[in-house]
């Protein structure tokens, strides 16, 4: 392929990708779907901090760095809250609240009850690593 043709093709593909990224829902996660990045760029954040989904939708947390987890259990954290009738959830098994997920892994939860879910990363909740999923009918 000639250099000019190559540059034109690569430039068009890059522009298309950038525009597609801009066209997504501002409440959606990094992949444009119901995905939340956990600890992107080694920061103590969930990105997006607030995600809006519909009842029955599944949210995927993508662990971009080590040392993080997801917990939404008001009996365990003052920062967590659930709508009435919703079950608590966590990315760890059992009672090991400080168990973290490996970098590059994902964890999913399906939301069946409408309302607002405030969740935390247990090891970093006091440092402000908190997020919200708003579930609409």
C-alpha positions as CSV (number, residue, x, y, z in Angstrom):
1,X,0.0,0.0,0.0
2,X,1.3,3.5,-0.8
3,X,2.2,5.7,2.1
4,X,-0.5,8.3,1.3
5,X,-3.2,5.7,1.0
6,X,-2.1,4.2,4.3
7,X,-2.2,7.5,6.1
8,X,-5.6,8.4,4.7
9,X,-7.0,5.0,5.8
10,X,-5.5,5.1,9.3
11,X,-6.6,8.8,9.7
12,X,-10.1,8.0,8.7
13,X,-10.3,5.0,11.0
14,X,-8.9,7.0,13.9
15,X,-11.4,9.9,13.3
16,X,-14.3,7.4,13.1
17,X,-13.2,5.9,16.5
18,X,-13.0,9.3,18.1
19,X,-16.4,10.4,16.9
20,X,-17.9,7.1,17.9
21,X,-16.5,7.6,21.4
22,X,-18.1,11.1,21.6
23,X,-21.5,9.9,20.4
24,X,-22.0,7.6,23.4
25,X,-24.2,8.2,26.4
26,X,-22.5,10.4,28.9
27,X,-23.6,8.1,31.8
28,X,-22.2,5.0,30.1
29,X,-18.9,3.4,31.1
30,X,-15.6,3.3,29.2
31,X,-16.7,0.8,26.7
32,X,-19.9,2.7,25.9
33,X,-22.0,0.0,27.6
34,X,-22.9,-0.6,31.2
35,X,-19.3,-0.8,32.3
36,X,-17.5,0.9,35.2
37,X,-13.7,1.2,35.2
38,X,-12.3,0.5,38.7
39,X,-9.2,2.4,39.5
40,X,-8.3,3.8,36.1
41,X,-4.9,5.4,35.8
42,X,-4.1,4.2,39.3
43,X,-6.6,6.6,40.8
44,X,-9.1,5.8,43.6
45,X,-12.2,6.3,41.5
46,X,-15.0,4.5,39.7
47,X,-15.5,5.8,36.2
48,X,-18.1,6.8,35.6
49,X,-18.9,7.7,39.2
50,X,-22.6,7.6,38.5
51,X,-24.1,5.1,35.9
52,X,-27.8,5.1,34.9
53,X,-29.3,1.8,33.7
54,X,-32.7,0.1,33.4
55,X,-34.1,-2.6,35.5
56,X,-32.8,-6.0,34.3
57,X,-29.6,-4.5,33.0
58,X,-26.2,-6.0,34.0
59,X,-23.4,-3.7,35.0
60,X,-19.8,-4.9,34.6
61,X,-17.0,-3.5,36.8
62,X,-13.6,-3.7,35.0
63,X,-10.6,-3.8,37.3
64,X,-7.9,-1.6,35.7
65,X,-5.6,-1.7,38.7
66,X,-5.0,-3.9,41.7
67,X,-6.2,-3.5,45.3
68,X,-9.9,-2.8,44.6
69,X,-13.3,-4.4,45.1
70,X,-17.0,-3.5,44.9
71,X,-19.4,-3.7,47.8
72,X,-23.0,-2.4,48.2
73,X,-24.0,-3.6,51.7
74,X,-25.4,-1.0,54.1
75,X,-24.9,-3.3,57.0
76,X,-21.2,-3.3,56.3
77,X,-20.5,0.3,55.2
78,X,-22.0,3.7,56.2
79,X,-21.4,4.8,52.6
80,X,-23.5,2.1,51.0
81,X,-27.2,2.2,50.4
82,X,-29.8,0.2,48.6
83,X,-33.4,0.7,47.5
84,X,-36.0,-1.1,49.6
85,X,-36.3,-4.8,48.5
86,X,-32.9,-5.0,46.9
87,X,-30.2,-7.5,48.0
88,X,-26.7,-6.4,48.9
89,X,-23.9,-7.4,46.6
90,X,-20.1,-7.6,46.6
91,X,-17.3,-8.7,44.3
92,X,-15.7,-10.8,47.0
93,X,-16.9,-14.1,48.4
94,X,-18.0,-14.7,52.0
95,X,-16.9,-12.3,54.8
96,X,-13.5,-11.3,53.4
97,X,-14.4,-7.7,52.8
98,X,-10.8,-6.7,52.0
99,X,-10.4,-9.4,49.3
100,X,-9.7,-7.6,46.1
101,X,-10.0,-8.4,42.4
102,X,-7.1,-8.9,40.1
103,X,-6.1,-6.4,37.5
104,X,-7.7,-7.2,34.2
105,X,-10.7,-9.1,35.6
106,X,-14.3,-8.2,35.6
107,X,-17.2,-8.7,37.9
108,X,-20.9,-8.3,37.0
109,X,-24.2,-7.7,38.8
110,X,-27.7,-7.6,37.4
111,X,-30.1,-5.0,38.8
112,X,-33.7,-6.1,39.3
113,X,-35.0,-3.4,41.6
114,X,-35.3,0.3,40.6
115,X,-33.7,2.9,42.7
116,X,-30.3,4.3,43.7
117,X,-27.4,2.0,44.7
118,X,-24.4,3.6,46.5
119,X,-21.4,1.3,46.5
120,X,-17.8,1.4,47.6
121,X,-14.4,0.0,47.2
122,X,-13.9,-1.4,50.8
123,X,-10.2,-0.7,51.1
124,X,-10.6,2.9,49.8
125,X,-14.1,3.9,50.9
126,X,-12.7,6.4,53.5
127,X,-10.6,8.0,50.7
128,X,-13.7,8.6,48.7
129,X,-13.7,5.6,46.3
130,X,-17.5,5.4,46.0
131,X,-19.9,5.1,43.1
132,X,-23.6,5.1,42.3
133,X,-25.8,3.0,40.0
134,X,-29.2,4.6,39.3
135,X,-31.7,2.0,38.1
136,X,-34.8,3.2,36.2
137,X,-37.9,1.3,35.4
